[in-house]
Amino acid sequence: DRSITLAPYPIGLPHLKHALIVKPMVMITRLKQPLTIVEQNQEHTINYLISMFLPEDNPSSPIVSAISEVITCNLHRIDELMQNPNEIIDEMKKSFIRETKQILLTE
């Protein structure tokens, strides 16, 4: 049983790593109205979804993990970031570049 909520923050992180996925994708969604999710008999209100889909055994996994880390390190100001998505996109780009350099250095 996996959790997608990051209580007490109003964010859901649905994610899937599977052989049927052809290409990695990260999708940021601001919902028009809050979504209520029940996990472990507790209601959680979700205003944002950050969905991550990865192929199995894909070299992009560390990059997506770095993007996830950027998000979780900024949960305390998630409302501000979601109102100004360019900032979080810039942070994701920086993480992408860092992880790509690391991958290239280890090959």
N, C-alpha and C positions, 0 to 999 in steps of 0.2 A: 504494500500500500504506500504509494508515493504522494507526497504533498506538493502542491503547486503554489500554495500561498506562502507569503513571507510576513505573517502576522508579527507585529501589529501594523505593518505597512500595507497600504492599499494597492498591492501589486501581486500579480500572479505570474509565475514563471513556468508555463507548460513547456515541456521539452521531450524530445524523442530522438533516440539514436537507434537506427534500424537499417538493415540491408536494403530495404525497399526504397529508401531515400536516395535519390540520385545526386543531388547537389545540396550543400549546406545552406541554411537560411536562418537569419535572425529577423524577426518582425516585431516592431514596437507599435502597440495599439493603445490609443486613448479612447476609452469607452464613452458613448454619449450619456449613458446613465450607469450608476454603479451596478455591479453584478454581485449577488450574494452566493457564496460557495460555502457548503458545509463540509468541514473536514474534522474528523475525530470528535463528532458531536458538537462542534463549535462553528458558529457562523462567522464568516470573514467577508468584509466588503472589499471588492476589487474595483479600482478605477482605471487601472492600467494592466495590460498584458504584454509581457515580453516573451515571445514564443521562439524556441530554438529547435531546429531540426537538423540532424547530422547523419550522414551515412556512417555505417560501421567502419572501423579501421581507416579513417580518413585523416590525412595530415592536417586538416583544418581544425581538428578538435582542440588543440591548445589555443588557437585564435579565438574560437567561440568561448572557451573557458575564460580567457582574458577579458572578453566583452562582458561576460557574466560577472566577473570580479569588479569591473568598473561600476556596474549597476549596484551590486551589493555594497560596495564601499561608499556609495552615495545615497543609500536608502533614507538617511536622515533628512535629505532635501529632495526627495523624489518628485514631490508636487512641482517644485521650482524647475527641476530638470525637464519634466514632461511638458511644462508650458513653454520651455525654450529647448526644443529637441536638438537644435544645432550644437549645443554644448555637449550633450551626451554623445552625439554622433562624432564630434571632434575627438572626444576621449576614446571612443571605440576605434576610430581611425589610428590614433596613437598606439593603442594596444595592438591593433592589427599589424602595424609596422614593426613594433617591438618583437612580437611573436614571430613574424615572418623572417626578420633578421636572425632571430635565434634558431629557427629551423634551418635557414641557409648556412649558418655557421656550423651546425652540427652535422651537415651532410658531407 
